[in-house]
Amino acid sequence: MGFRFQKRISILPGLRINLSKTGASASIGPRGADLNIGRGGITTNAGLPGTGLSYRSRLGTHGSWLGVALLVGALAFWAGRHAGNTAAPPAAMAPTAAAGTASAKPPAPHAPRAEKAALAPGPVYVHRGRSVLRDAPKSSGESVKREAKGARITLIELQDGGWAKVSDGPLTGYMRASVLGMAPP
């Protein structure tokens, strides 16, 4: 069995640098529907998540139009699913009572939703299956455990940036507060 090395570094959402023993490349687009630019040229990749089915095509070769069409379709599907998850636009300029001047204060990027603001320390439930319990309050934190939908865990405290410090038996870590609720799902 040969030695392999592969590392993906996320630069921005949808933009990754890929490192391997044969060199580096860049991927643009969500996982399962991306365009890869590397030493071997430009490659389109499109797949159906969870099925194991995918299609890969080098641009400039016979049949590459199918890869481009699948990539465009997958990107449109991804954009449609994530269109409602964008942050609200900043509030309009509003006069302040004290100074009588206008101020524009955009909402915090990860402000908890109104219904999630009611979370209080104590027992809470996971509302999204396979939610990740991490060792640090950031998306790049190491995964400690994946929680099932409906799992009962203990909320210790809410953190800045939309994270919650929780414990599941002997394990303590951080989860997105948006996946937690006071009542079972």
C-alpha positions in Angstrom: 0.0 0.0 0.0 1.4 3.4 -1.0 1.9 6.4 1.2 -0.8 9.1 0.7 -1.1 12.6 2.1 -4.1 15.0 1.6 -5.0 18.2 3.5 -7.8 20.8 2.7 -7.5 24.3 4.0 -10.6 26.4 3.8 -9.7 30.0 2.9 -13.3 31.4 2.5 -16.6 29.6 2.3 -16.5 27.8 -1.0 -12.7 28.4 -1.6 -10.2 25.7 -0.5 -6.5 25.0 -1.0 -5.8 21.3 -1.4 -2.3 19.9 -0.5 -1.1 16.5 -1.4 2.2 14.7 -1.9 2.0 15.5 -5.7 1.4 19.2 -5.3 -1.2 21.9 -4.5 -4.5 22.9 -6.1 -7.4 25.2 -5.4 -11.1 24.2 -5.3 -13.9 26.7 -5.8 -17.5 25.9 -4.9 -19.3 23.9 -2.3 -18.3 20.3 -1.6 -19.9 18.0 -4.2 -20.0 20.7 -6.8 -16.7 22.4 -7.3 -14.1 23.5 -9.9 -10.6 22.3 -9.2 -7.6 24.2 -10.6 -4.3 22.4 -10.3 -1.2 21.1 -12.0 -3.2 18.8 -14.2 -5.5 21.5 -15.5 -9.1 22.5 -14.6 -11.5 19.8 -13.5 -15.2 20.0 -12.7 -16.7 17.7 -10.0 -20.4 17.2 -9.3 -21.9 14.6 -7.0 -25.1 13.7 -5.2 -24.5 14.0 -1.4 -24.9 10.8 0.5 -25.2 8.5 -2.5 -21.5 8.0 -3.5 -22.5 9.0 -7.1 -20.3 11.6 -8.7 -19.1 12.8 -12.1 -15.6 14.3 -12.8 -14.5 15.8 -16.1 -11.5 17.8 -17.3 -12.3 20.9 -19.1 -11.2 20.9 -22.7 -11.8 17.1 -23.2 -14.7 15.3 -24.8 -17.8 15.4 -22.6 -16.7 18.3 -20.4 -20.0 20.1 -21.2 -21.7 17.4 -19.0 -19.4 18.2 -16.1 -20.0 22.0 -16.5 -23.8 21.4 -16.7 -23.8 19.2 -13.6 -21.6 21.8 -11.8 -23.9 24.7 -12.7 -27.0 22.6 -11.6 -25.4 21.6 -8.3 -24.4 25.2 -7.6 -27.9 26.4 -8.3 -29.3 23.7 -6.0 -26.8 24.7 -3.3 -27.6 28.4 -3.7 -31.3 27.7 -3.5 -30.9 25.8 -0.2 -28.7 28.4 1.4 -30.6 31.5 0.1 -32.7 31.7 3.3 -29.6 31.4 5.6 -28.2 34.8 4.8 -27.8 37.4 7.5 -30.4 40.1 7.6 -29.4 43.4 6.0 -28.1 46.1 8.4 -30.8 48.1 10.0 -31.7 51.4 8.4 -30.3 54.6 9.8 -32.3 55.4 12.9 -32.2 58.5 15.1 -30.9 58.0 18.7 -32.8 59.5 21.6 -29.7 60.8 23.4 -27.7 62.5 20.7 -30.4 63.0 18.0 -28.0 61.7 15.4 -28.3 58.8 13.0 -26.4 55.6 13.7 -26.1 52.4 11.8 -25.3 49.4 13.9 -25.6 46.1 12.0 -26.7 43.1 13.9 -24.0 40.7 15.2 -23.1 38.2 12.5 -23.9 35.2 14.7 -26.6 36.7 16.9 -28.9 34.0 18.4 -32.4 33.8 17.0 -35.2 35.2 19.1 -36.5 31.7 19.8 -33.1 30.5 20.8 -32.4 33.4 23.1 -34.7 31.7 25.6 -32.1 29.0 26.2 -31.2 28.7 29.9 -28.6 26.6 31.6 -29.8 23.1 32.3 -31.2 20.3 30.2 -31.6 21.1 26.5 -32.3 19.0 23.4 -30.5 18.7 20.1 -32.8 19.7 17.2 -30.5 18.8 14.3 -29.2 15.2 13.8 -25.5 14.6 13.7 -24.7 18.0 15.3 -21.0 18.2 16.2 -19.8 18.6 19.7 -16.4 20.4 19.4 -13.5 21.0 21.8 -13.4 24.7 21.1 -16.1 27.3 20.2 -15.2 27.5 16.5 -16.0 25.6 13.4 -12.4 24.5 13.1 -12.4 22.9 16.6 -11.8 19.2 16.8 -14.9 17.0 16.7 -15.5 15.3 20.0 -18.8 13.6 19.3 -21.8 13.7 16.9 -25.1 14.1 18.7 -28.3 12.5 17.5 -31.5 14.5 17.0 -33.4 14.5 20.3 -30.4 13.8 22.4 -30.7 15.4 25.9 -27.6 17.3 27.0 -26.8 19.9 29.6 -26.3 23.6 28.7 -23.6 25.1 30.8 -23.5 28.6 29.3 -24.1 30.5 26.1 -20.9 31.8 24.4 -20.2 34.7 22.1 -20.6 34.0 18.4 -23.6 31.7 18.7 -21.9 28.9 20.5 -23.0 27.1 23.6 -20.8 25.3 26.2 -22.5 21.9 26.9 -21.9 18.6 28.6 -23.0 15.1 27.5 -22.2 12.9 30.5 -18.4 13.0 31.0 -17.8 15.0 27.8 -17.8 18.8 27.8 -17.5 20.8 24.6 -19.1 23.4 22.4 -22.1 23.3 20.0 -23.9 25.8 17.8 -26.7 27.3 20.0 -28.9 27.3 16.9 -29.2 23.5 17.0 -30.4 23.4 20.6 -33.9 23.8 22.1 -35.6 23.7 25.5 -38.2 21.2 24.3 -37.7 17.8 22.6 -37.9 18.1 18.7 
